[in-house]
Amino acid sequence: MTTARNQIDYSSPLLKLSFDLRSSPYFVKDNQNLILYQTAKQLPVMQGLSLVDVYLGRGHSVEPHWHPNANELLYMIQGEIVESILNPFTLQLLSYRVGPQQSVYIPQGWWHWTIAISDQARLVVSFDNQEFDVIYGSDVLRKTPPEVIQMIYGIKAAQWAEVIKPIDKTVIIGPPDTREF
């Protein structure tokens, strides 16, 4: 039986209803700080949904970012994090200490970041879009021309260029060094 909405034949013997996220890394910093993902590309029956499995060691973070096309629901599996969210309407910074079996909802387009405050933190994030988009803070910082920063904020272009020089790629999971926490 094929549904008109998504053209999936649920009666097909070839229907695939399972997927191993371990085969789909989104980002790997090391074996304790990584992100796995699943979208409709990996499992076509996931119409209107995406899933991310995040592993963080203490002191590591998912850098500030936002999702222009999806709401997010974060569910903590193991360990503890602090999830911080900037409310764009009130400019209030909301920070939540989140442990196992707790969740945080992040509306579409809201700036947010995650910091692990325990070892072996694991969280699962679901999105209400089958192909979620993400805009990372490191990309905004490094792709904004220093001359624009000078013109708008009064920070000398050469100084700004020197400050952001170490940010030469998208960060995703920081910090960039291997120091102990």
N, C-alpha and C positions, 0 to 999 in steps of 0.2 A: 504494500500500500504506500503510495507516494503522496506526501502532503504538498499542497499548492504553495505554501509559504516558503519552504526551504528545499524542495525537490529531493528529499531523502526518501529512498525506498526502504521502509522499515521491515518489509517482508522479504527482502533480498537475503539469500544465504551468504552473501558477501558483506553484509552489514557489519561494520567494525564499531564496537562499543567500548573498547578498552585501549589504553595507551600507557606506555612506560615513560614517565617524565625524565628518568635518568638518561634516556637517549636524546634529550632535547635541552642541552644547556643554553641558557640565555647569556650568562656571564659567569666566568670562573676566575676568581682572583687566586685562590689556592683551595686545598681540599676541605677547609673549614668555612670558607666564605665564597658562596656560589649561589646562583639563581638558575632554577630549571623552569621551563614554561610549557604550556600547552594551549593552543588556540585551535580554531577551526581548520587551520592548515594541517595540523597534526591529526586531528580527530574531527572530520567534517560534521558529525552529528552535533557538535558543540555550537549550535546556532545561538548567537547572542551572549556567549560566555567565553571567558578566558581564565586561565589559572596559572599562578606563579607560586613556586615553592622556594623559599628563601632560607638559607643557612648563614648565620653570622657568629663569629667569635666575639668575645667581650671586647668592647672598644671599637669595633668595626661598625660601619654604617652604610645604609643605602643613601646616597647623596640626595640633597634637595632636588625635587622634581615635581612635575604635575602631569596629569593625563587629560589632554584636550577632548577626548572622545569617550571617556568611560568613568563611571562611579566605581569606587573600590571598597571592598570589604576585606579587612585584615583579620585573620583568626590565628591566635597564638597557640602553637602546639607544645613547645618546650622552651624553657628558659624565660628570660625577661628582656624587654626592650622599653625604650621611651619613644613613643611616636609623637612627633610634633607637627602641627598643622597651622597654617596661617589662614584665618578667616578673611577672605577678600572683601567682605562687606563691612566688617567692623575693625579690620586690621589687628584683631586680637590673636595672640599666639596661644594656641591650645596645646598642652603637652599631657600625654597620658602614659602612665607606667602600666605596661600590659604584660600579664603572665598567662600561663596555660589556661585554656578554656575561656579566655576573654577576647573580645573583638573591638575593633574600631572601624567606623564608617568614614570614608573620605569622599566628599562630593567631587564630581567632575570639575577639573580645572583648578582645584585648590592646591597650593604649594605645600609640600610635606616632605618629611625625612624620617628615617628610622635609625636609632642608635641601640646597639646591643649592650646591655648592662650585665649580662651573664655569659658564661661560656656556653657553647652549643645551643644558641638560640635558633629556633626554627619556627617559621610562620608561613601560613598559606594565605595567599591573596587571590580573591576572585574579582573579576571585572564583568560588568554588564555589557560587554562588547566582544564579539568573536575575534577581533584583531585590535587589541588596545594599542594606543599610541602613548609615547612618553617623551617629554622634553626635560632634559637634564640641566641642572644649574651649571655644571662645568662647561657645557656647550654654549650656554648663554654668555658666560664670562669670557671664554676664549674667542668666541666668534663676533663679539661686539667690538668694532674698531676702537682702539685707544683714543683716537681723535674724537669720537662720539662721547666717550666717557669724560674727556676733558671739557668738551663743549657743554655737556649737560650737568656734570657734577663738580667741575672745577678742579679735578685731579689731573695733574700734568700727564699728558699722553705717554711720555717716556717712562715716568714712574709707574704708571698703571701697567704698561707693557712689561716692565721688569717684575712687578709683583705677580702677574699671572703667567709669566714665562714657564714655571714648572707644570702648569696645567696644559699639557700638550696633546691630550686626548680625553675622551669621555671617561669620567672616573667610575661611575656606577657604585662600586663598593670601595670605600676609603677606610682608613687613610692609605696614602700611596706607599708609605714605607713599611718596613717589617718590624718595627719596634714592638716591644712587649708592653702589655697593659696590666 
